[in-house]
Amino acid sequence: MKKILLPLLILLCIESKATTWNVTVENFQFSPASLNVIVGDVIHWTWASGIHTTSSLSVPAAASPWDSPITSSSNTFDYTITATGTYTYQCDIHPLQMTGTITATAALPIILSSFNIASKDGKPLLKWTTSTEINSDYFSIRKSLNGTDFKEIAKVPTSGNSFVEKDYSFTDEQISASIKYVYYALAIVDKDGKTQLSPIIIYKNKTASAKLIISLSPNPISGMGHLMLQFNADKTGIMQVKMTDMAGRTILKTELSAMPGINNGHIHLGEIPAGIYTIYFSLAGINESYMITKE
């Protein structure tokens, strides 16, 4: 009888503490734009610049929608996750540029006490530790090249049932030398098929070239003038943007906030006349220029 009661007693003592996740709102992006959370956690949006909103697009059936301004006069908003499932949201003022996703799972009786990433022989080495495992089956290693869309790349068996620390690791051998940032997460799966997601972590590929701009689109730019871009940043900072015409005259200057990892940005060129321009980007000592066409 004691052998049965001991695991049950330990299970009852496991506390699931709510986590507050901070999302910065600035320069046409939510940062981070994707979160893995546990039911009961709180999402805390904080204004940094611009005039924006955080407005739900879709929520699980058992959850409530939300809609709040995020501005200099209404600079924070909190939302408590009450149901498992996927929550999507946007800025209603900039719906094409600013979107976010929250994936919520229920807490399992499996405590992930650490999850981090290092580099070994130029490859990402994921290392994690559990302090408690009950009815666990395997870890699903998930990978994303944009921080939003994750795919399973491997499975690692768990210990099943344990009340002592267990260490695990996985090396991703399939990483392109041209990609600077890669995102990883763990899905902890128990023997009943239930899943709990870990936080998302970022790997910086130090062997990749110091490329700033990942993509500029569309090009040519339509009359509406929405130029979308993705760019890399090693640390928090400000990217300087300047655009000149064919005669070398400066047509536009602006700034975009940068957070570590892959950033999304938007430059509005609706009032710029049709023509061919050069756009210059500068961040942390990296300078790049591109030709763009405005129709």
N, C-alpha and C positions, 0 to 999 in steps of 0.2 A: 504493500500500500504506500509506503514511504517513497518508493521509486516513482510512483505515479504523481504524488502530491508535489514533489520537489520541482519538477519542470513547470507545473501549473503555478506554483507559488512564485517562481522566478518570473514567469510570464506576466503575472498580475502586477509585479513590481516595475515592469518596463513602462516608462512614461514617454508619451509622444509629445514633445514640446513644439509649439507652433513657432515657425520661422517667419520673420518679416523680410520680404524681398524688395529691394530698392530698384526702381526703374526711373532713369533720368529722361526727361522730355526736353529735347532741344534740336534745333537745326534739322527738322524733318525726319527725326528718327526717335524711336524708343530704344533705350539702351539699358539692359539687353532686350532684344526684341523677342526672344524665346526663353521661357522658363519651364523647368520641371519642378512641381511643387507637391506637397502633401495636403490633403483635406484638413482644414483648420489654419493653414498658413495665411498670411496677410500680404497683399500686394500694395506697395506704397509708391505712388508716382510722385515725382518731384520736378517742379518747373526749373529750367535753367535758362531758356531763352524762347522768344517767339510767342505766338498766340495759338494755343492748341486745345484739344480736348482728349480725353480718354473715354471712348464710347464703345460698348460691347456690340459685336456683330452677331455672334452666336454663343450660347452658353448651354450647358447640360440642362435637361428638362427640370431637374430639381433645384437649379440655381436661379438667382435673380439677375436681370440685366443691370447695367449701370451706364451712366452718362454724366460726365463732369468736366467743366472747363479746367484747363491747366494753363494758367496765365500768371503774370506778376502779382495780380491781386487775389488770385485763387490758386496758390502755388503747390498744394499737395492734395492728394486724394487717396483714401485707403479702401480696399475691398477685401473681404474675407472669403476665402474659397470654402464652399459648403458642400460640394458634390464632386465626384470623380468625373473625368471627361475632359474635353478640349474646349477652351475658351478662346475666342478670337475677338480682337478689338482693333479700333483704328482711331485716328484723329479725324473728326468729321470735317474739319477745315481743309485738311490735306489727305484725303482718303487714298489717293494714288501712291503717295510716298510713305505714309506713316501707318504701319500695321504691326500688330503684335500677336503672339500666341502663348497661351498658358496651358500646359498639360498637367492635369491633377490626377494623382493616384492615391489610393488609401494606404495608410501605414501598415506594413506587415511586421510580424514579430521577428524582424531581422534588423539589427542595428548596424548601419554602415558608419564606423567611427572615423574613417579617413578615406579620401579619394583624391589622388594627385597624379601629376604627370611630369616626367623628366625625359631627357634625351639620352639614348644609349646607342652608340655607333651611328649617330645621325638619324635614328628612328625614334618614334614616340614610344615611351615605356609607361604604361598605365599601371599604377600600384594602388591597391586599396586594402582595407582591413575591416573585418567585421568583429564585433565584440559579442554578438548574440546571433544565433541562427536557429530557427524552429521551422521545420517542414520545408526548408529551402531546397531548390532543385538546381538552378544554374543561373549564371550571369550572362545576359545578352550584351555584347559590346556594340555600341552604336556610334556611328561616325557621320559627320556632316562637313561639307565644304563651304557652307554659307551660314552656319549657326542656326538654321531653321529646319531643314529637311534632313532627317537622320535615317540611316539604313544600318541594319545589323550586318556586322562583318565577322563575328565569331561568337562562340559560346564557351564559357568556362564553368565546369562543374563546381557546385558548392560542397560544403561539408555535410549538409543535411540538417543536423541538429548539433549545436555546440553552444557552450556557455563560456568559452575562453576565446581569446583573440586568434583570428585566422587571417593570414596574409595571402594575398593573391596578386598576380601580375599578368600583363599581356603586352606583347610588343607588336605594333602595327608595322609589318614589313612592306605594306603597299601604300607608300606615300610618294607623291610626285615631287620632284626637286623644284618644280616651278611654283608650288603652292606654299605661301608663307604661313597661313593660319589654318588649323584644322580643329574642329570641335568634337568632343567625345562625351558620351553619357553611358551609364550602366542602367540596364533594366534588370532588377532582381526578381526572378520568377520562382514561385513556390510550387510544390507538387500538386496543388489544386489549380494551377494555371493563373493564379493572381499575380499581379505585377506591381512593383514599386519602382519609380524612377529616381535616379540620383540627380544631383545638380549637374549642370553642364560645365565642363572645363575646356580650356583653350590650350592648344599646343602651338608654340612658335617654332617654325622650321628655320633654324639659323643658317642653313645652307642655301636657302632660297635667295634669289636676287632681291635687291632692295627696291622692289617695284612699288610705286605709290598707288597708281590708278589701276583698278581691276577691270572696270567696265564703264563705258559711256554710251548711253542710249536714250532716245534713238539718234541716229546720225545718217542722213539729214534730219533736222529737227522741224517738226510741223509748225504751222502758224500759231498754235497754242503756246509753244515755246517751253515745254517741260523737258529739261535735260536731266536725266536720272544718272547717278553715278554710284559706284562702289569703290572704296579705297581702303588701303591698309594703314594701320597706325600702331606704332610700338608702345605708345603711352598717351595719356590724356594731353590734349593740346588743341591748337587752332590751325587749320589749313587755310592758307591764303590763296585766293582765286582771282585771276585777272584775265580779261578778254580784250583782245585788240583786233582792229580791222586790218585790211590788206595794206593800208597806209601806215600801220604801226600806231594808230591812235587808240588810246585806252577807251573802251566802250563800257566796261563794267568792272567793278571791284566788289568782292564780297568775302565773307569768312564762313567756314564750316567747322563746327566743333568735332573733335576726334576723340574716340575712346579706344582703349587697347583692343586689337582684333580687326574684324571686318566692319566697316562703317558704311551706312547708306546716306546719300545726300541728294539734294534737289536744287537746281538753279533755274529760276524762272526767266525766260528770255522772250516772253510774249511781245514786249514793246520794242525789241531789237529788230531793225530792218533786215530784210532778206539779204543774204550775202555769205561770203566765206570768211571765217574768223579763226584766230588762234587763241586757244584757251590755255592758260598757264596755272599750274598747281605747285604749291610749295609747302612742305611740312617737314619739320625736324631735319633740315639740311638736305632733303630730297626734292629735286625740282624736275618737273616733267611738263611737256607741252603737247597739244594735240590740235589738229585741224578739224573744225566742225563747219557744217553748212546749215544755214537757217533758210528755210523755204518761205 
